[in-house]
Every structure is written in structure tokens, then in C-alpha cells.
Amino acid sequence: MKVSYYPGCSLEVTAKPYDTSTQQVCRSLGVELEEVPQWCCCGSSPALKMDGLLSTALSAQNLVHIESQSVDKVVIPCPFCFRRLLSAQEEIEADEDLKTNVQDVIQADIAGQLDIQNLLGFLRYEIGLESIREKVVRPLSGLRLLTYYGCYLVKPSGVTHYDDGEYPVSMDEVLEALGAEVLNWDFKTECCGAGLSLSKTETVVELSGRIMREARFKNADALVVACQLCQANLDMRQEEIGKAESTDMAIPIIYFTQLMGLAFGLPAKQLGLNHHLIDPISLLKHKGLTE
């Protein structure tokens, strides 16, 4: 199966392990990711806040590039890029004046008929749990995991069009197919405050602290994420949270694709598991899941 692949800005630099593990997992599952030619920023954060037309035009430019690939499906790992491209396409379809303005800005026509999918939803529902199970050579037995979807990946369901906005289960089901024990908790879609990291640090520490305290209470081995901003925020805030509470806080924050690759028999370092601040490799060695 060949699909268009939009990595987004973060996966090119700070979230490189997410991109690397995504590429390798999809290859293992027989999915050929064809990167969007000449892709640009989706306009998600600064552009969206400062200039709505610019933000939509940036996403529309990417939609045109994707359409040039002669494919009808694009897969996007980043929740923010996923939401921005998906929302832009729907906004353009619903508003002829906006469509005209955007096409004038980008000097191109937009067909607007792409199937835009988030990576997690694509792997769970398009590839399917049975295909995932068939690739497992190293079951994640003994790993007690909490899934953390964050506040942007599945909400609102009327926009994202997959899973439940309040209590999603798609990542849980993927990890269970890998042999892991997935714990139940009420913080799956709570905000970690990543978008406020520079402007309201105290608020971010408070929001992240609530999540990490609950994870420690649940005695989880790791938190599993599908968002690079959640991963970075929860990974780097734990020392600060621990100091505020006079306790150790060192729970690995791992991308679900890294655990998929591990279960498929790929080496931990090849999946970028050696690039996290809270080291997951010692945990995985203790569980007998890596050399």
C-alpha cells in the first residue's frame, strides 16, 4: 500500500525519533510512505493565531502538493498538522469566498477531496490489529503502560472523525495487540500545557504535574504518546515536577510507534529510544525487551 506522508516541521528536528520509528514501522507493515514533495509548515500555531487566511493558505498549499502525488490518502503523525490540514480542507469546502481567496494566495486550484488521516487512526483502523499482531516477534509482556492521547489528537470527534473524544481506545488496542498491559485511567485526554511552555511555565508545570502524579500512582512503567509536543513537555518537566514535590519523578515518555517497532524486533537505538531525557532503555532491558 502506498500513501502520501506529511511529516511536519517538528518531526524533521526535535521529534526525529517519531519520524524514524514511523517510517520503520510502516515499512514493516508493507506501507510505503511517499513524502509530500515541497511540503511546508501547516500554519498550525503562530500563523493560526496571527492570520487565519495565511494559516489556511499554508495548509492549502500542502493539500495541492499532496494532490499532485495522484493519491487519495495522506497520513500525518503530528496531531496539530493533522487537525490543521483536515480543518483547512473542510473550511475551504464549506466557504466558496474563502476558497477563492486562498486559491488567489497560493495561485493554484484545490480539489479538496483528500482522505486525511492521523497515523494512529490509520494504523489501528486501516492496517488493523490482526496485521499488527502478525508482525510481533517480541511481545511487550510485563510492560504496564498508560496511553496519553493529549487534548488535540481525538477532540472534537466531529472534526477528527475517529475514536472517542473523551475516552479513546485506539492506542490501547494497538498496545494490547503488541502484548503490553494497558492500565485504565481518567487522564487520557487531559491537557499537559505544552502550548503554554514559554508563556505560562508555572501553569504548564501544574498541568503536567497532575498527569505525572497520576501515572506514578498507577504504578505505570511508561506513558505512551502520539504527539511530539506532549512527549517533549512531559519528558523534560519531570525533574521540575519532582523538585516541587520533593520526590523522584522519572517515568519514560515513549512514542507508540517506538513500541511497535520494538515488538516487531527492531533495535531500540534504531527507533530513537536512546534520545529521550528520561531513559526508557534501562526499563526495557529490565523487562527483557532489548539488549
Secondary structure in CASP SS format (residue, H / E / C, confidence):
PFRMAT SS
TARGET T0000
AUTHOR 0000-0000-0000
METHOD secondary structure of the structure
MODEL  1
M C 1.00
K E 1.00
V E 1.00
S E 1.00
Y E 1.00
Y C 1.00
P C 1.00
G C 1.00
C H 1.00
S H 1.00
L H 1.00
E H 1.00
V C 1.00
T C 1.00
A C 1.00
K H 1.00
P H 1.00
Y H 1.00
D H 1.00
T H 1.00
S H 1.00
T H 1.00
Q H 1.00
Q H 1.00
V H 1.00
C H 1.00
R H 1.00
S H 1.00
L C 1.00
G C 1.00
V C 1.00
E E 1.00
L E 1.00
E E 1.00
E E 1.00
V C 1.00
P C 1.00
Q C 1.00
W C 1.00
C C 1.00
C C 1.00
C C 1.00
G C 1.00
S C 1.00
S C 1.00
P H 1.00
A H 1.00
L H 1.00
K H 1.00
M H 1.00
D C 1.00
G H 1.00
L H 1.00
L H 1.00
S H 1.00
T H 1.00
A H 1.00
L H 1.00
S H 1.00
A H 1.00
Q H 1.00
N H 1.00
L H 1.00
V H 1.00
H H 1.00
I H 1.00
E H 1.00
S C 1.00
Q C 1.00
S C 1.00
V C 1.00
D C 1.00
K E 1.00
V E 1.00
V E 1.00
I E 1.00
P C 1.00
C C 1.00
P H 1.00
F H 1.00
C H 1.00
F H 1.00
R H 1.00
R H 1.00
L H 1.00
L H 1.00
S H 1.00
A H 1.00
Q H 1.00
E H 1.00
E H 1.00
I H 1.00
E H 1.00
A H 1.00
D C 1.00
E H 1.00
D H 1.00
L H 1.00
K H 1.00
T H 1.00
N H 1.00
V H 1.00
Q H 1.00
D H 1.00
V H 1.00
I H 1.00
Q C 1.00
A C 1.00
D C 1.00
I C 1.00
A C 1.00
G C 1.00
Q C 1.00
L C 1.00
D E 1.00
I E 1.00
Q E 1.00
N E 1.00
L H 1.00
L H 1.00
G H 1.00
F H 1.00
L H 1.00
R H 1.00
Y H 1.00
E H 1.00
I H 1.00
G C 1.00
L H 1.00
E H 1.00
S H 1.00
I H 1.00
R H 1.00
E H 1.00
K C 1.00
V C 1.00
V C 1.00
R C 1.00
P C 1.00
L C 1.00
S C 1.00
G C 1.00
L C 1.00
R E 1.00
L E 1.00
L E 1.00
T E 1.00
Y E 1.00
Y C 1.00
G C 1.00
C C 1.00
Y C 1.00
L C 1.00
V C 1.00
K C 1.00
P C 1.00
S H 1.00
G H 1.00
V H 1.00
T H 1.00
H C 1.00
Y C 1.00
D C 1.00
D C 1.00
G C 1.00
E C 1.00
Y C 1.00
P C 1.00
V C 1.00
S H 1.00
M H 1.00
D H 1.00
E H 1.00
V H 1.00
L H 1.00
E H 1.00
A H 1.00
L C 1.00
G C 1.00
A C 1.00
E E 1.00
V E 1.00
L C 1.00
N C 1.00
W C 1.00
D C 1.00
F C 1.00
K C 1.00
T C 1.00
E C 1.00
C C 1.00
C C 1.00
G C 1.00
A H 1.00
G H 1.00
L H 1.00
S C 1.00
L C 1.00
S C 1.00
K C 1.00
T H 1.00
E H 1.00
T H 1.00
V H 1.00
V H 1.00
E H 1.00
L H 1.00
S H 1.00
G H 1.00
R H 1.00
I H 1.00
M H 1.00
R H 1.00
E H 1.00
A H 1.00
R H 1.00
F H 1.00
K C 1.00
N C 1.00
A C 1.00
D C 1.00
A E 1.00
L E 1.00
V E 1.00
V E 1.00
A C 1.00
C C 1.00
Q H 1.00
L H 1.00
C H 1.00
Q H 1.00
A H 1.00
N H 1.00
L H 1.00
D H 1.00
M H 1.00
R H 1.00
Q H 1.00
E H 1.00
E H 1.00
I H 1.00
G H 1.00
K H 1.00
A H 1.00
E H 1.00
S C 1.00
T C 1.00
D C 1.00
M C 1.00
A C 1.00
I C 1.00
P C 1.00
I E 1.00
I E 1.00
Y E 1.00
F H 1.00
T H 1.00
Q H 1.00
L H 1.00
M H 1.00
G H 1.00
L H 1.00
A H 1.00
F C 1.00
G C 1.00
L C 1.00
P C 1.00
A C 1.00
K H 1.00
Q H 1.00
L H 1.00
G C 1.00
L H 1.00
N H 1.00
H H 1.00
H C 1.00
L C 1.00
I C 1.00
D C 1.00
P C 1.00
I H 1.00
S H 1.00
L H 1.00
L H 1.00
K H 1.00
H H 1.00
K C 1.00
G C 1.00
L C 1.00
T C 1.00
E C 1.00
END
